[in-house]
Amino acid sequence: MNRPQISTGVSEEKTTLIRWLQRFGSRFQTGFIVTDPGAGDDPVIFVNEVFTAITGFSSEEVVGRNLSFLHGEETDMDLISEIDQKLHSGMPANAEILNYKKDGTPFWNELVIQPIVDSSGNILFTASFILDVTERKKDESLLKLQEKIFTGINAGVELGDLLQKICDVIESYFLAGSICSILFKEKNGSWTVGAAGSVPESFLQEMLINASTVGDEIPEELGIVENILDNPEWVRRLSVSSMFDYNASWSVPIHDSEGNLNGVFTVCMRKPGIPTETQMQFLEKLPPLIQLAKSYYEQQEQYRRLAFSDPETGLPNRYAFLDKLKRNISDGGEHFVAVIEPAEYAKIVDLYGRDAADELFIQLGKRIGKVGNEKLNYIGRFSSASLVMTGDSGEGDGDTFLVELGKSVAEPFIVAGQEMFITLKIGISFSKGDHTSEEELLRRADIAMSDSKKKPGNAMSFYRGLHNEESVKEMRIFNELSKALLAQEIDVYLQPKVNLKDGEIIGFEALARWFSSVLGPVPPNLFIPAAENMGKIIDLEIIILSKVMEWQQKREQSGEKMYQVAVNISVHHFFDCTFVEKLIKLTTNYDLSPKYIMLEMTESIGLVDLQKAKLIFHTLNAAGFEISVDDFGVGYSSLSYLPQLPLCELKIDRSFISALDEPGTLAVVRTIIQLAENLNLRTVAEGIEEERHIEILRNLGCKVGQGFYYYKPMPLQEIERLLAE
């Protein structure tokens, strides 16, 4: 396999591309870097403002330099080498790596790098996206610690081993060579070692002596000694010379539930310095976790209640539920697992807060615990928004179970002093004595619950293997679509709009098409909803608009006939605060008159926020854009707001055109066309596939149409050949 060549020199293509990348990258909310691998040491040629905000390096300080200026003492150079190998092979790379800001502060960088190649596969540039995920890494470390503590407690791990795991995580979070100790104060005032596996014995003994000497003088908050050698008091106390290998000491007190000093944990580092804000937050969150582990061994029963109960509702938590389910499975027999979520949970949180939602779960847990012909069902808290239940499958069917659960919510709940009715979305999986793990049963029930959310009212879904396949397929589309948007893999097809009188092309509608290099062709009815769910629909529509305008710009520069192109705009994009500004800026960038772009909106757009919609419509109209209502007649009633909006066109949905032979449908189409004429709007018939429908539409007064009878959607190259004929 031949590796892609690195493009050297400055071609017109590279010049045009870097200008586009600069405009493109300036709009990102993540750091964006462009380097030129063909110019010596792969220098930086562009960074956006977010990069400067993250790293502290200005554009002037980094342009022309290799990105190695972000490396430092703890940067994983082996990982850097792996990334370089991928890039030189023309492959994208992503990684989480420790980098350093201008002031020397380390930060975890979530790095995504994409080589940009020309039509021959030669690498022109590399585009990198960076995101400071230090805060997330801190939270991940804390979550992993919590998981290790809870798992260790349940498994009967010794306290010293649990505390040493905490020390290991702390040491891995800070610079190499750091050491950590946890010391506890006994009731008699002496100090003992909780964990200090990496601390030299001589150093540890001095630390114990020092703790006993200091006594109650240990700081109430975070105690920082930035440079031990500059602190005479510490030099006096720490007489062992080997200690001076460690030049900074950060100590945090540990208090018991009554606020009394119970211990201290200390991190010592070889280099002087003070903790960053993120490190300080990390350190300050550890004492409660350490105290929790210690308290378990002092008051085992009390700690077990904390470990296996949801503190807000008193219900068993996820860990307790999994333990119960595991024991049920090991006992044999058939069991069900049901994940239950009130459909109104999010609204309740928004209106009344999480405390009110927790109160709902307390009441709901009591009610559904009685469901199932007085069988002993076990109820737990699965997540902030859902409960989970398990019990014997026994006899009976899902319909009976759903009816019983429906009855449990037939009476109102009292939430924040208000009566409130709720509906339940339920997902169920079954253990058939096949030793399926408890985690897998819970996962399957959760998948089924997601399916039940698509149904109205009280709804239940049972896990089927197909659900899992669909979820995998959906996730693959999500993952590949993100890459496709970054790589501009979305193509534009145009479908001609014609004059129904003579068939002459008068304009086009732009349609998005995706031919994934991994998934193959992906239908729009799959990837467009995926883009909406991912929050990427704006990115998708900007790509379509840009490619349409680029095509129009080339035609105008060549002196060829210009055509208006209609582009669909989603509700999410339309109400985005930067929509109008971005649209006008795009036409300016392509030196294109707005009259060549028609914006197609669904008829429901005015029902979201009519006043705001009117303002945006008038702004667009004043800027020179024409606006069309797409798929008219199949959605919400639009008659009340149509006269209030500066529209130019109504598009009659294809479902009406295909049924023109039916008297009722014909009457609806006639009414739409008459309505449009009264409002001084033109009508466009979509989906014309049969010649006999054309004469009907002409007689009704419709002047423009599109559909397979005339032309199918075609890529831009085919459109050019068509127009040249």
N, C-alpha and C positions, 0 to 999 in steps of 0.2 A: 504493500500500500504506500503510495507516494504521499509524503507530507505536503501540505499547502506551502507555497512559497510566500515569503514576506515581501510585500510590495515596497520598493525603494523609490526615491524621487518623489516629486510633487506633480501628480497628474491633475488634469482638469476634474476628473472624477473624484479624486481625493480632496481637492479644494472645495468642490461643491458639497461633498459629504461632510467635511468638517464643519462647514457653515451650518448645515442642517443639524448636525449633532449638537452644536453649540446652542442653537435655538431650542432643540429638543430637550437637552439636558438642563437648560436654565429653568424649565418648568417643573422639574422633579422636586419632590419633598424629601428625597434621600440624596446623600452625597453622590455626585456623578463625576467620573474622571475619564478622559480620553487620552490614550498614549499612542505613540507612533513607533511600532516595533521595527520599522524599516529605517529609522533615523538614528543609527548609532546605538546608544544605551537605552533604547525604548523610552524616550523622554515623555514627560507629561506635556500635552499641548492644550489641554483645557480642563478646568475644574469649575464647578458651579458654586454658588454662594453657600449652599448647604454643606458642602465639603469644608469650606472655611469655617463655618459655624461649629462643625464637629471637631476639626483638628486644630484650629487656630492658625493654620497656614493660609496666607492670602494667595491669590492667583499669581501675583508677581513673584512670590517666593518659591513657587513650585514648578512653574512652566519652564521646561527645558531640563528638568531634573528627573532622574529615575526614582520610582516610588519607594526605593529602599530607605528614603529619609523617614519613612513611617516605622521602620524596624527598630528594635531595641534589644536589650539584653535577654528578655524572655520570649522574643518572637520565635516561633517554631520554624526554623529555616528548612527543615526537611519537608514541611508542608508547603513552604514557598517553592521548593524545588519541584514538588508534585504539580503545583499550579502551573509553573513555567512549562513543564513537559506537556501538560494538556493544551495550553495555549499555543505552543509551537506546533502541535498536531492539529490545530484548527478547532479544538474542542472547547466548549464553555467550561468554566470552573466556578465552584462556589465553596466557601469554607468559613468557619469562624476562627479568627486568628487574633492574637494579642498584638496590637499596634500601639504607637506612642504619639501623643499630641505634641504640639510645638513646645509647650511648657514642661514636657517630660512625663506628663501624666499618662499612665497606661490605660488603654480602653480596649474592650473586646469589640472587634469589627466583624460584622456579618458581611462578607464580601461575595459579590456575584460579578463574574467577569465574562464578557461575551466577545469573542473575536468577530470582527466585521470584515467580510470577504467580498471580493468583486465577483463578477460573473464567471471568471475562470478559476475561482477558488483561492485566489491569492489574498493573503491577509493585508488589509489596508490599515486598520486601527484595532485597538482593543478598547471596549467600553466597560467601565467598572462602576458598580453601584456599591456604596458603603453605608452601613448603618451602625450606629453606636448601640450595642446590645449589652453593655456592661450591667445596666440595671436588671435586665432579664437574666443574665448569668448569675447575678447575685441571688435573684429570686429562685432560680433553678437550684442553686446550691442549697438554699434554705429548704426548699421542698424535698430535695434528695435527703437532706439531713433528717427532716421530719419523718420521711418514709423509712429511713434506716432505723430511727429510734422506735417508731411504732412497730415495725416488723420485728426488730430485735427484742422488744418487750414481750410481744406475743410468743416469740420463740424461746423465751427464757434466757436470753443472752445476759451475761454478767454486766453489772453496772460499769465496771472499769473498761470493758470492751466497747460498750456503747459510747462512753465518753471519749475513748481513744478514736473512734470513728469521727466524732465531732472534730477532734484535733487534726485528724488527717485531712478532713475537708477544708478546715481553716488554713492549714499549711499549703494546700494546693491552690488556694484562692490568692495567696500573697506570693511575693517574689521567691525564687528558689533559694533554699538555705534557711528559710524562716522556720522557727520552732514555736511550739505552742504548749502551754501547760494549763491544767485546771486544778486549782487547790481549793479545799473545803475547810471551813472553820468549824471545829467541833464545839460542843456545849461548854467544855472546860477551857476554851480559849486557845487550844493548840491547833495546829494546822496539819492536814494530811493531803496526800497526793490523790487526786481523782484520776488524772491521766496526764502523762508526760513522756510518752514513749520515745520521742526524738530528742529530748533534752538531756545533755550530758549529766552524769550523776553528780559531779562536783557542783555544776551550775544549779542543779535542782536543790541540793542541800542548802546552798546560799539563798535560793529563792524562798525556801521554807523559813530560814532564819530571818530573812528580811521581812516576810509577811508577819511573823510573830513580833518583830521589833516595831513595825509600823502600826500594827493593831488597827484601831478604829480610824487611823489617819488615811486609810485607803480611800481614794476619791469616790464620791457618791456617783459620779457619772464616768466618763471615759478619761483615764489618766494617761497622758502622753509624755514620754521623755524622748525628745527628738534626737538628742545626741548625748549618750550616757557619759562620754569622756568630757563633755563640757559641763557636767553636773557634779559639783564637788560632793554633794550629799550621797549620790549614788556611788561615786568612786570610793567614798569612805565605807559604805555599807558592803559593796561587792569587792572583796579582796582577792578573789581568785582570778588570776590573769587571763585564763582561757575565756572568761566571760566577755572580755573586751573584743572577742570576735563578733559580738552582737552590739551594734551601736545605737539601736533604737528600741524602745520598749513601749508597747501600748497595752494598758491593762483596763479591764472592765469588771466592776464588782458584780457579784451574784447575790441577790436578795431572796429571802424566803417570802411566803405569802403574806407575812405580817410586816414586811419591809425591813427586817433585820438583816445585817450583813451575814451571808451564808458561805461566801467563797469569792474567788477571784480567778478569772482566766486571763492569761497574758500571752501576747505574741511578741517575740523578739526577732529583729531583722538585722542583717549584717550591715545595711546601709542606713545612715541617719535619714530622718524624714518624718513627716506627719501624714496621717491617713487622709486619703481623698474623701470627699463627701459620701460617695458610694461605699467605700470601705468602712467608713464610720457607721453608716446605717447598718451595714452587714454585721459589724461587731456588736452594735447595740441590740440587735435582734437575737443574739445567741444566748445571753444569760437566761431568758425565760425557758428556752429549750433545754439548757443544761439543768436548770432547777427542776423542770418537769421530769426528766429522766431520774434525777436523784430522789424526788418525792415518791416515785413509784416504789422504789425499794424501801422507803421508809413507811409508806402507807399504801400497800399494794392494792387493796380493794378500792380505795378512793381513786387512785390513779387509773385503775381499770375502767371505772365509770367514765373518767375523762377521755380515755383512749378509745372507747367503743360506743360513745354516745354523741349524738348531735347536740352541741351545747345550746342551740337556739330553741329546739323543740323537745329535747329529752328522748327523741326516738333513737333507736340503734342507728349508727352511722354505716358508711359503706364497708368499713373493715369488719364490724360486727356482723353485718349481713352476709358478707362473703364467707366468714367463719361458719356461720349457721348453715349456709347453703352447702359448703364443703362437707360438713358433717352429715347433712341430709343425703348427699350423693353417696358418701361412703357407706351409709346404712342401706343402700339399695332402694328399689322401688322407683316409681315415676313421680316427678315433681315439675311444677311450673314455676316460671319466673315472670313477673309482670312489672314493667316500668310504667309508672302512671304520672302523667303531668297535667295539671289544670291548664287549659288553653288560655285562661285569663291571667296567668301568673305575672307576665311582664307588665300588663296594664295595672295590676294591683300594686306592684312595686313602684311603678311610675307615679301612681296617684297617692298611695298611702305609705310607701316605704317598705323596707325589708322586714321590719318587725311585724307589720300587719300580715305580710305573706307568710312569715313563720307561724303566726297564730292560726292562719288558714290551714297550714299543714298539721298542726296539733289536732285541730278538729277533724280534718280529713283522715288522718291516721286512725283516730278512734272509730270513725264510721266504717272505713273499708276493712278494718280488722274483723268486723262481724260478718263480712261477705263470705259466702261459700258454705251454706247449710251448716253453720256453727262449727266448721272445721277450724283447726288451730293454724291460722295463717300468721306468718312472721312479717312484720312491717318494718321498713327502714328508710332512711333518707339517702337517696341515690345521688342527688346533686342539689344545688340551690333551688332548682326549679322542679324537681320530681321526687316521687317516692318510689319504693320498690317493694314487692311482696313475693313471698314464696310459700308453697304449701304442697300437699299431695294432689296429684292430678285427679286421681279417682275417676269416677264416671261423670257423665254430663258433657255438655258442649260449650263452645265459646259464647254462643248466643245467650245461653242462660246466665253465664258469668257476666256478660256485658249488661244484661237487664238488671242483675243484682247490683252491679256497680253504679248503673244509672239511677237506681232507686236511692242509693246512698247519697246522691247529690241532688235529689229532687227537692229537698227542703233547703231553704237558704242558710248560708253561713253568716256569722256575725264577724265582719272585718272592719276594724277601726270604727266600731260603733254603728256600722251600716250593714243592712241586710244585703247579701250578695249571692246570686246564683252562679254556678260554674259548670263547665263541661269538661269531660275527661278525655284525654288522648292516651291510649293504652297499647303497649306492645308486649307480646307474649312469646316466650320460647319454652320448649319442653325438654326435660331430661327423660329419656326412655330407658334408663338403666344401662346406657352405653358408655358411662364414665366420662361424658363430656365435662370439661373443667368448669368450675363455678364462674371464672372470668369469661369464658366463652359463652356460657348461657346468658350471662348478664349482657354481654356485647350483642348477642343475637336479639334479645328483648329490646335493647336500645335501638337497634336498626329497625325493628318492626314498629316501635313507637314513632320513629321519624316518618314512617310511611303513613301511620294513622293520622298525623298532622295534616295530611293532604285531604282528609275527609271531613265533612261537616258534622257538627253536633258531637254527642258522645260517640267515640269511634274506637274500634279495636282492630289491630292487625296482628297476624301471626307470622313468625319468622319462617321464611322460605329461603332456600339456597339462592333463588333468583334474586332476592333482595340484595344479597351479598354481592352477587355479580354486578348488579346495577350500581351498587355503591362504589365498587372498584372501578367500573367504567366511568362513573361520574367524577371520581377523584382523579383518574388519569386525564380526563378532559380538563379539569381544573388546573392540574399541574402543567400540562402541555400548552394550555391557552396562555398562561402567564409568560411562558417562554416565547410563544408565537407573537404576542403583543410586543415584547421587547425586540424581537428579531424582525418585526414588520412582515410577518408571515401571512397576514390577512390580505386577501386580494379583493379588488373591486371588479364587479361585473356590472354592465349597464344593460337595461332593457329599454328599447325605444318606446316612446309615446308618439302616437301617430294621429294625423288628422283623419277622422272617420269618413270624410268626404272623398279624399283621393289617396289615402294611405301614406301621405308624405310624413317623414320623420320631423317632429317639431321639438323634441326634447328627449330626456332620458330619466330613468329612475336608477339610482345607485344601489346595488345589493352587495352585502358582504359575503365572501366565500372563503372557506378555510380548507386548504389541502395540507394537512399536517404531515411532516416528514416522519412522524412516529405512528400516528393513528390513521393516516390516509385521509380521504375526504370526510369532513365532519359536517353534518347538516346544520343549517342556521338555527333550526328549532331546538338544537342541543347546545350549540356554543353561545348563542346570544343570551338565553336565560342564564347560562353559566357565568357569562360576563357580568350580568346584572347581579347575581348572587355574590360574586367575588368583589363587587364594587369596581369592576374594570370596564363598565360599559362606556364611560366617558373616554377612556383611553382608546377603546375600539372605534368609537365614532369619530374621534379626532384623526385616527389613521385613515378612515374612509374619506373624510372631508379633505385631508391633505392630498391623498392620491387623486381624488377627483379634480381638485384645483390644479394640481401639477399637470394633469392631462389637458385641462382647459388652457392653462398657461402656454403649453407647447403649441396648441392649435392657434392661439391668438398670435404668438410670436411668429408662426409660419404663415400668417395671413389667411388661415383657413376659416371656414364658416363656423361661428360659435353657436353652441346649443346650451340651453339651461338644463341643469341636472338637479333632480330632487333627491335629497338625502334624508333618511329617517332619523329623527332625534327622539331619544327616550325621555320619559318624564324626569328621570334622575338627572339627566344632563341638562334638560331645559331649565330646571329650577336651581341648578348649580350657580353659585353667586358669580362665578367668573365666565359663564357661558357666553354671554354677549361679547364681552371683552375679547375672549379667545377667538371667537368667530370673526370679528372685525379684524383682529390682528392677523389671522390666517389669510384673509383676502388681501390685506395690505402686503404681507410677505410674498404672495404670489402675484402681486400687482394685477389683481383681478377685480372687476366690477361685481358687487354683490348681486346684481340683477341676474347673474348666471347661476346663482345658487337658490334653489327652492327648498325650504325646510318642511318636511312632512311630520306632522304631529298626530298622535292618536286622539280620537274625539274625547277621551276622558281627561285630557290635560287641563281643561278649564274647570273641572270639578275638584281638582286638588287644592288650588288656591286661586280663585278667579281673579281677585284684585291684583295679586302679584303677576298672574298670567297676562292680564290686560296690559300692565306696565311693560312687561318684557316684549309682548307682541308689538306694541306701538314703537318701542325702541328699535326692534328689528326692522319694522316696516319703514321707519324714518331713515335707517341706515341703508335701505335699498333692497332688503331681502323680501322675497315673496314667500307666503306661508300657505301650506295645504293641510287639509284634514284627511288623514289616511283611514282606510277601512270604515268609511262612514256608514252608520246604520246598524252595526253589529254589536256596539258596546252600550255605553250609557246614553241616556237622552241628552242631546246636545242643543235642542232648539232654543232653550232659554238664554244661552250665552252666545250663540252664533252671531247675532246682530251686533254684539258688543266688541267683537274681535276683528281686526283688520286682515281678513282672509282673502284669498284670491281663488281658491279651488277646493272642491269636494271630490274625493275619490270614492266611487261606489264599490263596495266590497265585492270580490269575485264570487262569493256565495250567492249574491243576488243575480249576477250575470249568468251563471250556469243554470239558474232556475227561471229564466225569463219566460219560458213557455207556461209557467203556472200563473193563473190570473191574479192571485194574491201578490205574488212577487212582482209581477208587471206593474201592479198598482203602486207598490212601494217605490219602485224605481222611478215611475212617472212623478210621484210626489217629491222625491229627492231632487229630481232635475228641475221641477217647477219651483221648489224652495230655493234652489241655487240661483235660478234666474231672477227670482224676486229679490234676492240679496246681492245681485250683480256678481255672482260667482260662476266660474265655468265648472263643468263636471267632467270627470275622467272615469271611464269604465275599465275596471281591472279584470284580468283573467278572461279576455275574449279568446275563445278556442274554436268557435263555429261561425261560419260565414253568415248563416241565417240570423244570428243575433245582431249583426252589424246594421242591417236595414231597420230592425226594430229600434235600436238605439238612435239611429239617425232620425227616425220619425218622432221619437220622444224628445228630440232636441239636444241630445248628447253629441258633442263635437269632437271629443278626444278619447282615445282608447289605447290600451296596451294588452298584450297577451300572446300566447303561443301561436295563435292564428297568424299574427304578423311576424313577431320575432321572439325568440327565447332570450333570456339573459346571456350576454356574451362578454368575454374578457375584452380589455381595452384594445388589444391588437386586432381582434376580429371586428370590433366597432370601427376602427380606422379603415379596414379594408372595405367594410360595408359602405361607409360614407364616401370612399374614393370611387366607388362604382358609379 
